[in-house]
Amino acid sequence: MHLAGENIFGLWTTRKKERIYASRVNGTTLLAEHLAAMSRKPSVLVCASAVGYYGDGGETVLTEQSPAGSGFLSRVCREWEAATQPAGVRVVNLRLGMVLDRRGGALAKMLPAFKMGLGGVLGSGRQWVSWIALADVVRVIAFALTAETLCGPVNAVAPEPVTNRTFTKTLAETLHRPAILPAPAAVLRLLPGKFADETLLSSTRALPEKLLHSGFSFNHSTLREALAALLTP
């Protein structure tokens, strides 16, 4: 199982983007080459990827059969997944959505503002967010290790993506706080390296088609129940 990679959050300077790319593509290449050279190989390599593979999909419903997008994150994901192919074993590329955990990741970064009632929609709020609870990520990984027919790209996302506006409203209601401080797209785009356009404002309406067809069931299939489980004392 390979989940390493530089955190994509932060200022997208040239050096930061180089670290994001190298930590994923170069590291995965070395791992795959090592596996290929082993006389006794493991039966499967489960490697992280991301729904960033699809780029900005707008309103389009995205499955594992959908084409790659354009932009920096799409290129990283394409080459990241390609780097696993020389391994010579069954490979599962988990295209992860926003992983929800109160102790880390995007949700942890949002919580302080939302708890103070200072949350708000990002840009228009119409962009789709593909998310998954951390507990379900762990279950997906375990499933991928043992489901011998599962291979290639797998959308590791909950079956009900939501718009940013719905995400904002649901998070605020779960915390019993208002969310009245929007972040205009023009302000977000002041961040360097097109970080906002490829993350905060990008729309990804991905569905876990392969997981559902393989018999996987989610513990948290709706955002409201996932946030309630994570944030209710």
MIDRENPA-552350 format. One record per residue (C-alpha): y, z, x; residue in three letters. Coordinates in steps of 0.02 Angstrom, whole numbers, plus 50000, padded with zeros to 5 digits. Each point is the difference from the previous one (the first is absolute). Layout:
BEGIN
YZXALA
...
This chain:
BEGIN
500005000050000MET
501694994950072HIS
501625006449922LEU
501175000950150ALA
501744992549999GLY
501835003850032GLU
500885006749844ASN
500964985749917ILE
501375011749941PHE
501535001450110GLY
501324988550069LEU
499234982950031TRP
500724996950170THR
499184986850109THR
499065013750094ARG
499425008249838LYS
499314983549933LYS
499114996850165GLU
499165017149985ARG
499504996749818ILE
499204983550051TYR
499185005650162ALA
499275016149931SER
499104990349864ARG
499574982950069VAL
499735004150184ASN
499075016249963GLY
498874991549872THR
499644985650119THR
499405012150134LEU
498915009449875LEU
499224984149931ALA
499634993550175GLU
499195016550046HIS
498914999649843LEU
499494982150035ALA
499395005050174ALA
498955014749940MET
498124998250004SER
499835012049852ARG
501404996449880LYS
500535010149848PRO
499624991549835SER
501814998949941VAL
501805000650060LEU
501255006349871VAL
501744995850059CYS
501665003749918ALA
501154986049946SER
501374999949868ALA
500594991349843VAL
501454994550109GLY
498824985450033TYR
500644991949840TYR
501855001650038GLY
501205000149853ASP
498944994249853GLY
501285002849862GLY
499125001149831GLU
498414991450061THR
498385009949981VAL
499205000550172LEU
498135000950035THR
499044998450161GLU
499984981149970GLN
501904998850000SER
500814991550151PRO
500945009050137ALA
501875001549987GLY
501324997250132SER
500985012150106GLY
499625012650134PHE
498815011449905LEU
499014985449932SER
499774993250176ARG
499475017050065VAL
498715001949861CYS
499314982450022ARG
499765002250187GLU
499405017949977TRP
498614994349885GLU
499584985050110ALA
499815011650149ALA
498495008449917THR
498974984049987GLN
499224999950176PRO
499185016949966ALA
498374991949946GLY
499685012449860VAL
500445001449815ARG
501885002549992VAL
501035007349858VAL
501884997950012ASN
500805012849886LEU
501664993249938ARG
500805016749962LEU
501435002349880GLY
501215014650004MET
498885015050034VAL
500575015049899LEU
499905017050083ASP
501265014149987ARG
499765004450184ARG
500354983150077GLY
500424981749978GLY
501284992649881ALA
499815013249864LEU
500355014350120ALA
501594991150055LYS
500564998149818MET
499655017649942LEU
501505009450074PRO
501274988549915ALA
499044999449836PHE
499805019049996LYS
501905001450012MET
500234987549859GLY
500674987050121LEU
498644986949981GLY
500314983049926GLY
499404982249988VAL
500024988750152LEU
500954983949975GLY
499654992549829SER
498485011349974GLY
499034984949936ARG
498944998150157GLN
498175004649979TRP
499225014350097VAL
498135000350038SER
499485017950033TRP
498445010650023ILE
499715018850008ALA
499415006450169LEU
498445007649922ALA
499514982849937ASP
500334992350171VAL
498695011850072VAL
498794995149863ARG
500344981450028VAL
499625002050186ILE
498355008849962ALA
499584986549873PHE
500394986150124ALA
498875008050131LEU
498494999649885THR
500284985349880ALA
499104986750101GLU
500604985549893THR
501835004450025LEU
500844990550142CYS
501614991750051GLY
501685004449922PRO
499975013749868VAL
501555005449904ASN
500005019050017ALA
501205003149856VAL
499915008449831ALA
499664988349853PRO
501715003049920GLU
501464995050112PRO
501735004749936VAL
501774994150026THR
501155010150111ASN
500985005049845ARG
498425006949918THR
499485008550162PHE
501715008450012THR
499995005649818LYS
498215006750011THR
500315009650161LEU
501605007749932ALA
499155005149837GLU
498535007750094THR
501255010550100LEU
501055003749844HIS
501554993250086ARG
501244986149962PRO
500024984250106ALA
501764993549991ILE
500454994250174LEU
499484981850023PRO
499974991650170ALA
500804982749986PRO
499094985850086ALA
501574995550099ALA
500035017450076VAL
498145000150040LEU
500174983150085ARG
501155007950130LEU
498415006950080LEU
499524989350152PRO
498574987750016GLY
499834995749814LYS
499125016749973PHE
500685001549822ALA
499554982349947ASP
498215001650062GLU
499655017749939THR
501205008649880LEU
500534984449904LEU
498414989750017SER
498954997749843SER
498115001750013THR
499004999849838ARG
498265001450076ALA
498395003949907LEU
498385007150073PRO
498924985649936GLU
498615001650129LYS
499855018949982LEU
499904999249811LEU
498724985950003HIS
498975010050126SER
499905015049883GLY
501295011550080PHE
500885011949881SER
501665008350037PHE
500325018549976ASN
501854996249974HIS
500264983349916SER
501745003449928THR
501545005450095LEU
500405014249881ARG
498315008550022GLU
500044997150189ALA
501715008050019LEU
499535014249883ALA
498475003950106ALA
501024999350161LEU
501575009249945LEU
499555012149860THR
499875017850070PRO
